[in-house]
Amino acid sequence: MIFCKNITLSYNGNTILQDLSFRVEKGQKACINGASGKGKSSVLKLLQGYVKPDRGVVKVNGTNLSADTVQTIRRSLAWVPQNIDLPVNNGRSLMDLLGMDDDGQAGHYAGKLGLSPAMLTRSFDEISGGQKQRIIIAVCLAMDREIILLDEPTASLDDQSIGYLVEVINELDQKTVLSASHNRQWHTHADKIIPL
């Protein structure tokens, strides 16, 4: 499902990743673990083709990531970024930006994450960071993509909210989830830890 072999990545002459290799199988819930600045977010950006490795092989769903395949690969992914300051005012406008129909799935996931579905229309300026993060996660889950990439998904969440998120992710039997996090509570529920 996700395959990286001998990935080396550098920015401005500074090596961020060196000879990184890992595999995440279909349906696995894997977590990239490492200290700040070790390249966790960079791995997720790499899988989406937003950064290019100096060397190494990246495959998603058996397809080599390249300029010719990147758009096809991105259509199989849902990504929740670490920076949740998005150019939208609420969950509904995020769905519009992503070209999503309102079929109730975002509200369904919001409810499972401990929020009222009505929160999708509340201004992000009127809700907490944790509520905003859960709304963004609910919308991304509603995209119904094969692979879900979560960058520091617990950053703004309290323990109870992390528990809700763990339950939701564990119920996604057919989805492959790759997260980047240093949260120990989150790590205990991963099928696989990828150390950096």
C-alpha positions in Angstrom: 0.0 0.0 0.0 2.8 2.5 1.0 6.4 1.6 0.3 9.5 3.7 0.8 13.0 2.4 0.1 16.3 4.1 0.8 14.8 7.6 1.0 17.2 10.4 1.4 15.9 14.0 1.7 17.6 17.2 2.3 16.7 20.9 2.5 19.3 23.6 1.7 22.1 21.1 2.2 20.8 19.8 5.5 20.0 16.1 5.5 16.5 15.4 7.0 16.1 11.8 6.1 18.8 9.3 5.2 18.2 5.8 3.9 14.7 5.6 5.3 12.8 2.4 4.3 9.4 1.2 5.5 6.2 -0.5 4.3 2.6 0.0 5.5 0.2 -2.7 4.4 -3.4 -2.2 3.4 -5.6 -1.7 6.5 -2.6 -1.1 8.8 -2.6 1.8 11.3 1.1 3.0 11.4 2.7 5.9 13.2 5.9 7.8 12.4 7.7 8.6 15.6 10.6 11.0 16.2 11.6 14.2 17.9 10.7 17.6 16.4 12.7 18.4 13.3 13.4 14.7 12.5 11.3 14.7 9.4 7.9 13.2 10.4 5.9 15.8 8.5 8.4 15.6 5.6 7.6 11.9 5.1 3.9 12.7 4.8 4.6 15.5 2.3 6.9 13.2 0.4 4.1 10.6 -0.1 1.9 13.4 -1.6 4.7 14.6 -3.9 5.0 18.0 -2.3 8.7 17.4 -1.6 11.0 15.3 -3.8 13.6 12.9 -2.3 17.3 13.2 -3.3 17.2 9.5 -3.9 15.0 6.5 -3.1 11.8 4.9 -4.2 8.3 5.9 -3.1 5.3 3.7 -4.1 1.7 4.1 -3.2 -0.8 1.4 -4.2 2.0 -0.2 -6.2 2.5 2.9 -8.3 5.9 4.7 -8.4 5.4 8.3 -7.3 6.5 10.6 -10.2 5.4 13.8 -11.9 3.2 11.7 -14.1 1.4 9.8 -11.3 1.3 12.3 -8.5 -2.3 13.5 -9.2 -3.6 10.0 -9.4 -1.9 9.1 -6.1 -3.2 12.3 -4.4 -6.8 11.2 -5.3 -6.3 8.1 -3.1 -5.2 10.2 -0.1 -6.9 12.3 2.6 -4.5 14.5 4.5 -4.9 16.3 7.8 -2.1 18.8 8.0 -0.3 19.8 11.2 -1.1 23.4 10.6 -4.9 23.7 10.9 -5.0 27.4 9.9 -6.8 26.8 6.7 -8.2 29.4 4.2 -11.8 28.5 5.2 -14.2 29.7 8.0 -15.9 26.4 9.0 -16.2 22.7 8.2 -18.9 23.4 5.6 -16.7 25.8 3.7 -13.8 23.3 3.9 -16.1 20.7 2.2 -16.9 23.2 -0.5 -13.2 23.9 -1.0 -12.6 20.1 -1.4 -15.6 19.7 -3.8 -17.5 17.4 -1.4 -21.2 16.8 -1.4 -22.9 17.1 1.9 -24.0 13.5 2.3 -24.0 13.5 6.0 -20.7 11.6 6.4 -18.8 14.6 7.9 -21.6 15.0 10.4 -21.5 11.3 11.2 -17.7 11.4 11.9 -18.1 14.7 13.9 -20.6 12.9 16.1 -18.2 9.9 16.6 -15.5 12.4 17.6 -17.7 13.9 20.3 -19.1 16.9 18.5 -22.5 17.9 17.3 -22.9 17.7 13.5 -24.1 21.3 13.7 -20.5 22.3 14.6 -19.7 21.9 10.9 -21.3 25.3 10.2 -19.8 27.1 13.3 -17.2 29.6 12.6 -13.7 28.4 13.4 -13.2 31.7 15.3 -15.9 30.7 17.7 -14.7 27.2 18.6 -11.6 25.8 20.4 -8.5 24.5 18.6 -9.4 20.9 19.6 -12.9 21.3 18.2 -11.5 22.7 15.0 -9.0 19.9 14.6 -11.8 17.3 15.1 -14.0 19.1 12.5 -11.1 19.0 10.0 -10.5 15.3 10.7 -14.2 14.5 10.3 -14.3 16.2 6.9 -11.2 14.4 5.8 -12.6 11.0 6.9 -15.8 11.8 5.0 -13.7 12.1 1.8 -13.6 8.3 1.9 -10.1 7.9 0.5 -8.1 4.6 0.7 -5.2 6.2 2.6 -5.5 8.7 5.5 -2.4 10.8 6.4 -2.6 12.5 9.8 0.1 15.0 10.8 0.1 15.4 14.6 -3.6 14.5 14.9 -3.6 14.8 18.7 -1.8 18.1 19.0 -4.9 20.1 20.1 -6.8 17.2 21.7 -7.4 16.3 25.3 -7.2 12.7 26.5 -11.0 12.1 26.0 -10.9 13.5 22.4 -7.8 11.3 21.6 -9.9 8.3 22.8 -12.7 9.2 20.4 -10.2 9.5 17.6 -8.6 6.2 18.4 -12.0 4.5 18.3 -12.9 6.0 15.0 -9.6 5.1 13.4 -9.7 1.5 14.7 -13.1 1.1 13.1 -11.7 1.9 9.6 -10.8 -1.7 8.8 -10.3 -1.2 5.1 -8.5 2.1 5.4 -4.7 2.5 5.7 -3.7 5.2 8.2 -0.3 6.7 8.4 0.2 9.3 11.1 3.1 11.4 12.4 3.0 11.9 16.2 5.1 11.8 19.3 2.0 11.3 21.6 2.5 8.2 23.6 -1.2 7.6 24.1 -1.6 7.6 20.3 1.4 5.2 19.8 -0.1 2.5 22.0 -2.9 2.0 19.6 -0.8 1.9 16.4 -0.3 -1.5 14.6 3.2 -0.3 13.7 5.7 2.4 14.8 8.1 3.8 12.2 11.0 5.4 14.1 13.0 8.2 12.7 
